[in-house]
Amino acid sequence: MQKINKNIAVSVLGATGMVGQNFLRLLENHPWFRVVDVAASERSAGKRFDECVQGKWYMSSPIPDNIKSLQVRNVHDFESIPSGVTCVFSAIDLPEKQAARELEFEYARKGYAVISTSSANRQTKDVPMIIPEINPHHTDVIPIQQKNHQLPVTGFVAVKPNCSIQSYIIVLEAMKNAGYPVNRAQVTTLQALSGAGYKALTNPDLKENVVPFISGEEEKTEKEPLKIFGKMTENGIIPTNDLDINAICTRVPVVDGHTAVVHIGFADKSPLLDEFKSILTSFRAIPQEMELPSAPSPPIIVLDDENRPQPKLDRDSGNGMAVTVGRIAEDHFFDIRFVGLSHNTVRGASGGALLTAELLVKKGFIS
């Protein structure tokens, strides 16, 4: 591990949107990173940041003082990026996935480390899709990516996975580490409105309502964990075939906090419920061992109250980075069932990407 430069200049793409604003909130007073550049679409370019978000600042805390007067850059304008920027946090999600894919790699070709919340490159074979507690070793694919795409030594793309899987996948990792690999899971998500952006929060059709379908979410929920648990090869990451997931994803009238009702079956033996709880409670991983600034400790919180977890009460645990698990019980059709909860715009978006960036700094990929 290299000595950490504690003054890393970063840019935030899509800074005026909800995920971008969360990046700015989390990066304020960060011990390693400082925001020197904000970028958005062409219609915002050239304006002061506080002008662009007037009446549209969604965070509960005020706009950071050092951000207010920054001039918003067009995300396609590479000439105006301040010198010294080495890391780019991307919250850009363009309508065409191919365009988003190409934009991320265009930044990488310019020598920037790109940490993205977009789904555009999640299934790209040589792009690591990282949950730092689960697959930090997938950063080893970065040199392969750089070779395949002819990138400079400082340029690469890394992504965080979909918010829908965050509330339960770390439980599967804890079980695997303890010698109880899970080979099948049935997941029903109850996803918050903020996961669909500000328009969902203001959509009257979503108030006092449950929508039993979210386009694309079930495919992501079923496929992305397979890559996260996949194997490194000399050509990239190969998804595992040791796990099957079946998912139903719903939108519920909750502002923040994704809940998942999860039924799991084990490949071999199943732990007793007390052992299951103990494994989760004692689970620690690389981010906690490295004491990364955004790492929650503990990463998993187990609650015995039969009425928990609840989004209002538990989504901010561990500064929004911890996963809360409750309603643990034996299951009639699988082996064990539980309810998991995570903060979708923190752990599931900006915070998860920030933790990934901290891991990449510690491993020497960002300097």
N, C-alpha and C positions, 0 to 999 in steps of 0.2 A: 504494500500500500504506500502510495506516495504522500509526501507532506502536502497538506491541504492549503491552497490559496484561499484565504477567507475574504476575498474581495472580487468575486467572479461577476463580471458584467453580463447581464442577460437581457433578452428581448422577449416580449409577450405578444404573440400573434393572436388576433381575434380578441384584443384586450377590452373592447367595448361590450362584448357579450357576457352572459352570466358566468360561464366557465372562466373566461378571461379575467373578469372582475374578481372571481375567487382566487385566481393566481395572484393578482395584485395584492389582495388582502393577506394571503398566506405568506407572500414574499416580503411584506413590510417588516422591517427589523430582522430579517433572516440573518443568521450568523455567517453564512457563506455567500449568499447571492444578493446582488443589488440590481434593481431594474433601471436601465438607462434608456430603454427604447420601448415604445408601444406601437403596434401596427394593427390595421383593420382594413375594411374594404375601401374602394376608391372614393365612395361618397363621404367617408369620414376623414380622408387624407388631407393634411394641411391645417386641420383645426386643432385647437387646444383640446386635451383629453377631457377636461371638465365641461367644455362646451358640448362635446359629443355625447356625453352621458347625462346631460342635464335632464332631470325628470326620469332618468332611466338607470340610475345607480341602484342596484338591487341588494347590495350588502347592508347589513345592520350597522356596521362601522363606517365612518366617513371615508371619502377618497383619501388615500395617503397623500400627505403634503408634497412629497417629492414627485408625485405623478400628475398632479392637477395641471401644471403648466407645460407638460411635455407635448410636443407637436406629434400628432398621430401620423404615422408613416403608412403609405400604401404597401400592403403585404408583398406586392410584386415589384416594389422599388428596392433593389439591392444596393444601389449607389448611396442611399442615405442612411444606411445602417451605421451607427457610431463605431468608430474604431475601438477595439478592445473587447467587443462582444464575442463571446465564445459559445454561449449556450442560448438556444431558442426554445421557449415553451410555446407550443402551438395548440391553440383552442379553435383553430379554423376548421370548419366542417363544410366544405363546398358541396353544392348540390350534386355535382358529378364526382364520383369517387376517384376516377382516373385523374381528374384535374388536381384533387387534393393529394393524391399519391405523388404526382409529378412535382407539385409545389414543395412538398416535404423533402424530396430528393434534390430539388434545385438548391434549397438551402444547404443540404449536406454537401453538395458539390462545391459550394462556396466555402466550405470548411467549417460549417457550424454543426454543433451537436444539437440535434432536434429531438425534443421529448414531446410527444404528441398525445392528445386525448382523442384524436380522430380515429374512426374505425377503418380508414382508407387502407392502411398498411398492416392491419392486424394479422391477416392471413398471408402476407408476403413471407416466403420461406426463410429469408435471411434477415428479417427484421425481428428483434427480440420483443416479445409482448410480456412485460414483466410485472409480477407481484413480488416485491423484494423478499418477503418472508418465504416464498415458495421456490422460485426459479432464478436466483441471482446468477447462477452459472450460465444462464442463457446469454449473458453479456459476452460470452466467448464467441458468439456468432458475429460480432461486430467486425473483426478483421476479415471474415469471409464476405460480409456485405460490402466492405470497402473495396475488396478485390473484385467482386462481381460487378460493382457499379463504377469502378474506377474513381473512388472517392479519395480525397486527401486524408492524411492520417488523423486529422482533427474532426473530420466530417462523418456523420452517420445519422441514422434514424432509429429511435427506440420508441415504443408505444406502451400505453397502459391498456388493460382490457376493459371490456364493457362493465358498466356499473351494476348490471343485473346479477353478476356472479359473485360480487365482492362479499355478500353477506353469508356465504356458506363455503366457498372454495378453500379458505384457510383451515376450515374444520377437516376437510378431506386430507390436507397436507399434514395436519397434526396427527391424524389417525395413521397415515402411511408411515410417518416417522416413528410411531410407537409400535409398528409391526402389525397394524390392522388395516391393510389397504382396502379401500372401498372400490367395488367394481360396478356399482349401479346406483343411480339416484333418480328420484322423481322430485322435481322442483316446481313449486307454484310461487311466482313472485307477485308481490303487491307493491307496485312501483310508484314513487311520488311524482307529483306534477312537475316539479322543477327539473326532472330528468328530460322533459320535453321542451325545456326553455321557458322564457317569460310568456310566450303566447299561450302556453298551457295554463299558467297560473291565472291568466285573465280570461280564459275561455269559459263562458257560462255553461256550456254543454258538459264540462267536466266537474262542475260543482254538484255535490250531493249525488254523485254517480260513480259507477264502476264500469270501466270499459274492458271487456274480456279479451282484448287483442291489441298488441303493439307491433306494428310492422317491423319485421326483421329481428325482433328481440329474441324470439324463441330459437332461431337459428344460431344467433350469437351465443346464447346461454348454453346451448348444447355443444357447439363446436370449439369455442375459445378455451375452455378448460383442457381440452385434449391437446392443444398446442402448448399450453402452460406446463402440463405434465409430460410433454413430449421429450424426445431424445435428441441430443446434439449429434450431428454428423458433419462430415467435411463439406457437405453441400448446403447445410442449413438445418432447420429444426423439423423433425418428423413427428407429427401428432401421435400420442399414445393410442393403442387399441385395447388397453386394459381397463377402460372405463366407458360406461354407457350412461348418458344423461337424457332424460325426457323432461321437457319443460312446457309450462303454460305461463305466459307473462301477461299480467293485467295492470291497468292504470287505476289508481285509487285516489280519492280526494284528500291527499296528505301533501303538505308543502314540501318537506324534506324528509328523507329517510326511506330507503328501500327495505322492505321486509320479504323474507322468503320462508315458505313452509317446505321443509326438506325431509324426504324419506330416503334412507340410505341402506344399502346391503353390502356386506363384506365378502371379499373374495374367499376367505377361509373362515376363521373363527371370529366371533363377535365379542367385544369387551362387555363386561357388566356395566350397568349404568353409572355406578360410582367411579369405576375406572375411567369410563368415557369422560365424565366431568373432570376428573383429576388430570387426564391427559390434556384437555383443553386449557384448564387453569394454569398448568405448568409450562405450556408451550412457549418457547422462545426461539428466535431465529436470527439470521445474520443482521438485520437492521437493529435489533435490540443488543446484540453482542457488539456491534460497531458503534452503538450509541448515536445513530444518525439523528439529526435534529428533529425530524418529523416522525420518528418511529414511536408508536404507542407502546407503553409498557404497563400492563401486559397487552399483547395484541388481541387476545380473546378474553372477554369477560363473561363469566357464566352466572346466570341469575336463577335462583330457585323459586322465586315468586311466580305463582301460576299465571299472573296477569302481565308478565314481562317476557320479552322486551316490548317497549312501545316507542314509536318514533319521537314523540314529544319529550319523553323522559330519558331516552337512551342514545339518540343519534349523535349527540355531542361528546360521548364518552371518548376519552383519550384524544381530546381536541378534534373530535370527528374522525379519528383515524382507527379507533378500535372497533372490532366486531363483537356484538353482544349476542349471546346465545341463551335461549331459555326453552321452556316446555319440552325438556328432554324426556323421552319415554320410549318403552319398547313398542315396536310396530307389528301389527298383525300380518302384514304382507311383506314388508322388508324386515330389517333387523332393529333399527333405531330411527326415531323421528325427532325433529327439533325445529324451532323457529329461530332464524337468524336475522340480524338487523345491522345495516351499515349506512353511513351518511353518503348519499349518492353523489353530491356535488363536492364532497371533500375526499373521503377515501375512494369513492368511485370515479373521481375526475381529477381536479387540480391537485389535491393532496397526495393521491396515489402517484401522479406524475412527478410531483416534487420529491417524494421519497425515492422514486426511481433515479432522479437526477442526483440526489445525495449519494446513492449507492454508486453511481457512475463516477462521481467525483472521487469517492473513496478508493475505487478500483483503478483510478488513473485515466479514465476515458475522457473526463472533462477537467481542464486545468486553466 
